[in-house]
Amino acid sequence: MTKRKSLNDITYRETGLQKVPISMIVLGAFQPRQYFDSEKIDDLATTIKKHGILEPLIVRWIPESNKYELIAGERRYRAAKEAQLDSVPIIVKELTDVEALEVALLDNIQREDLNPLEETLGILQLLEIRLGESSQQNVVSLLYKLHNEQKKKSTHNVVGKSQQDVINTVFNELGQIKVKSFIQHRLPLLTLPEDILEPLKKGKIAYTKAKVIAKIKNLSQRNTLLEQAISQNLSLTQIKNKINLLQPSGEKIKPTLKQKGSELFKRLNSSQIWEHPQKQTQLDKLLQQLEALLEEEK
């Protein structure tokens, strides 16, 4: 398995630690984080007033503006401004646009600062630059074509090997999520209705729950369940049960294969079937088949 790249692995040329006036720093174009919790910024500002900024901001020098562009550490930057600091510690790196985005993504992902939607958009932005595409939508289309090819739905390769290599390299470097999982579970977030996207952006609800609630067509019912899911911290199972109560007979949400498997293994663990001599051969055969399927995933 490819080890996730860390900020320490990035060896771009940099200066040593220094302090500069906060007025010399401008927000960067490559900030994957879109939502900043005001209460958390307030708390961080209070800490900074007492102890200062313990970890320097990562910036790059922009000669034409005579300013430093912020690459990583926007929460600390915002809190420092709120704490009315005159200067902040920085490390200056010589970064291309691609490298700047990579550093920003790694910084946020490693801190688990990004919600799933922000992470998805950030990864798409990185792919857009690496692939030399002109828009995010082109990248999304390319990923779906790749997914269809891998499922052998396409009769010929429409995604070139060099493009596949770039895509695989990006996900290997980030090490956070696999390409297949990203396409199946993260890209659908881009098409969620706005009323679902808003709390998702703010980290108020898990994306797995958001996707299920989004299936409710009736806006009033959807908003009611969304509020309940957030205020009562409903589990995914509880949400699905409530949705089933809203559906006409025959339109119940069917459990996924993964859910069926999980339930089946729970029953197997508490079952006495393992003690039946007559069933040992059949059980062994089924286990070998499952093992073979798992080997295919490696």
N, C-alpha and C positions, 0 to 999 in steps of 0.2 A: 504494500500500500504506500502511495506517495505521501511523504511527510508534508504537512501544511507549512507553507513558507511563513516565516515570522518577520517582523520588522528588523530583527537583528541579522537576518539573512540578506537584507538589502544593502549592498555595498556601494551605492552611488556616492560619488565624491561629496564630502560635506565639510563644513567648518566645525570648529569646536563650539562649546557652549558659550553663549554671550547674552547680554541683556540689551534690549532696544526699547525705545518709546513705543507704547502700545499704539500710538497714532500712526506709526509707520507700517502697521500691518493692515492689510485688506483681506476680506473674505475671499476664499478661493472658488474657482469654478468647478472644482471636483469634490464637492461635499456630498456624499451619498445620504447623509442624515438630513431629513427634511423637517422633523418635528423635535422640538426641544421643550421638555417639561419645565415650565416656569418655576415650579416649587423646587425641583431638583437643582436648577440654576441658582436659586436663592440660597439653598443649603450649601452648595459648593462655594458661593461667594462668601458666606459666613466663615467657612473653613479657610479660604484663601486670605481673608482679613487677618486671621490668627496665625497662620503658618506659611503664607505665601504659596506660590505655585511650585509644587514639589517635582513636577515632571515638565520639561520644556516643550514648547510648541514646535512643530515641524513646519518650516516655511521654505520657500524658494525666492530668490531675488528676481525682481522684474525691472530691468534697467530702464525701460521706456517710461515707467511710472515712478521710478525712484522709490519703490515700496517693496515690502515683503508680502508675498501671497501666502495665505494660510493654507496648509495642506492637511495637517492633522492636529486636533486639539481644540475644535471650535467650542466645545462646552467650557473648557478652561478659559478660552479667550472671552466668551460672553460673560462668564462669572467674574473674570478679572476686570472687565469694564464696569460691571455692576459694583464691584468692590472698589472702584475708582483708583485702580493701580496706575501709576504713571508709566511703568516699564514692566516688561515680562521677559522671562528666559526663553531663548529660541535656539534651535539647531538649524542651520541653513544647508539644504541639500540641493545639488544640481540635478534637476529632474526634468525629463521630457513630460509632455501631457499624459502619455500612457503611464509613465512611472509615477507621476503625481496622483493619478487616479488609483493606481495599485496601492500606493502607500496609504491613501485615505481609506480605501476599502479594508485593507489589512488592519489598520488601527482600530476601526470601528467594529469589525467582525471579531477581533480578538478580545475586545472589551465587551462584546455582546451588546453593543450600544444600538445596533440597527434592528428595527422591527422587520419582519419578513418581506414586506412590500418595499421598504427602503433598500434592503439587501438585494432583492430581485432587480430593482431599477439600476442599482449600482453595478451589478454584474453585467446587465445588458449594456450599460454605458461602456464598460471596459471591453466587452466583446465588440461593440460597434467600432471602437478605436482600433483594436487589434486586427479586426477583419477588414478595416478600411471601408466599412459600409457607410452609407449616407444618412441612415435613419435607424432608430430603434426598431421600427416595424420590419425593416429588412432583416434584422437579426432574428426577430421572433419568427418570421416566415422561414428563415434558414434553419432554425432549430426544429421547427415542426417538420420540415422536409427531411431532416436528418433522422428524426424520430420515426417517421413513416418508412424510411429506407431500412432502418434497423428492425422494424416490424415486418419487413419484406412485403410491404404493400406497394412499393414502387418497383417497376420493372427495370429501371435503369438508374444509375447514380446521378442525382441532380446536385448533390453536395460534393464538391471536389475534395480530394484527400488533403490538400493543403489547408482547406477551411476546417475540415474535421480535426486536423492536427492542432490548429490554433485553438479551437473550442476545447479540445481535451486538455491542452496545456494550461489554459486559463483555470479550468476547474481543478486540475491537479495542483496548481500553485495555491489556489485559495483553500483547497482541502476541506471545505465546509459542507459541500453538497455535491452529489453526483449529477452528471448531465441528465440522465433519464429522469431522476427524481425532480430536478429543476423544471424540466419540460412538463411533466405530468402534474406536479403539485404547485409550482410557483407561477408559471406563466398564466394559469387561469385567474390569478389574483388581479391581473391587469384589466379584466373584463367585469369585475365585480361592480354592482351599482354603487353610486356615490354615497348613499346613506350607510353602506357597509364599509366602504373604503375609509371614511372619516375616522371612526373609532379604531380601525385597524392601523391607520397611520400613527395614531396617538398611543398605540400599544395597549389599548384597553381590552382587546380580545384576541385570542389566538387565531391564526389564519385558518386552521382546520375547522374551527367553529364558525368562522365568518363565511367560509365557502358553503357550509351546509345551510346556514340561515339564509344565504342569498338565493337558495332554490325556491323560497317562498315567493310566489308571484304577487300576492296581495300585500300592498305596501303597508297598510295599517297592521296587519298580522305580523309582518316581518319586523317592523319597528318595535312592536310590543315584545316580541320574543328577544329581539336584540337587547332591549333595555333590561329584560329579565336575566338574560345570559350574563350581562355585565354586572348588574347590581347584586345578583345572587351567586355569581361565579359558577354557573351551571356547567356540568361536565358535558362532554360530547354526546354521551349516551342519553343524558337527560334532555338535551336539546333535540335529539332525534326522536325521542319518545313524544315530546311536545309537538313536534312537526307532524308525526303520524296521527296525532289526535285531530290535527287540522285538515288532514287529507281525506277525501271521499274514500269509501270502501274500495279496495282493489288498487289504490294508489299509494300504499304504504312504502316507505323507504326500505329497500332491501339491504340486508347486511352485506358488506363487502366480503371478498374471499378471505382477506386478512382477519376480519372479525369472526367469520365462520371458523377459521383455523384456530384462532385464539380460544374460542369457546369450546371447540372440540378437544384441544389439548388439556384444557381445564378438566373436562369430563374424563379424559383418558387417565390423568394423573390420580384421580380419586377412584378410578374403576378397578375392579378385580380381574379385568380381562388378561392382564399380564401373567396371572397365575394359572391360566387354562392351558394345559399341555397341547390340546388339540389345535389351539389357535397360534402357537408359537411360530410355525412356518409362515403363515399368512402375515402375521405382524412383522416378522423379519423382512419379508418381501416388500411390504409397504414402507418400512423404514429405509430400506435400500433405495427405493424410488425417490423418497424425499431427499435423501442424502445426495443422490445424483443431481436432482434439481438445484440444490444448494451449491454444488460444485460448479454448475454452469454459470452461477452469478459471480464467481471469482474472476 
